[in-house]
Amino acid sequence: MLHPSYADLMRVVNSEVEEGEQPVVNSRYSIVIATSKRARQIIDGSEPLVDGAGKKPLSIAIEELNESKVKIVTEAPAEMPVEEEAPEVVLDDDPSLAFETKETFDIDETE
């Protein structure tokens, strides 16, 4: 069993969505895509945002998402604003978007 559950992760990801707005993620598939892309970034050398000692990259990615250390965005922002909130991780195949001041997760559910 996955701890936290998919439902818990979806609640965390969608927690900042205003009432009436469309949720960031609508399915487990979105969570799987986001965590797997973040895990790939960690494997490729990105610094984990949580203590990853002795953990597999996927476990680290799940923990980052659960602790709101990263955010999922459905499309890459035009500008990456500097804010004090949790970083966003762009999950795009273009490495130039991956890590700037803000890290951003971009989920394309059509993959």
Secondary structure, DSSP 8 states (H G I E B T S, - for coil): --SS-HHHHHHHHTTT--TTS--S--SHHHHHHHHHHHHHHHHTT---SS--TT--HHHHHHHHHHTTSSBEESS--SS----SS--B----S-GGGTBSSSB-EE--TT-
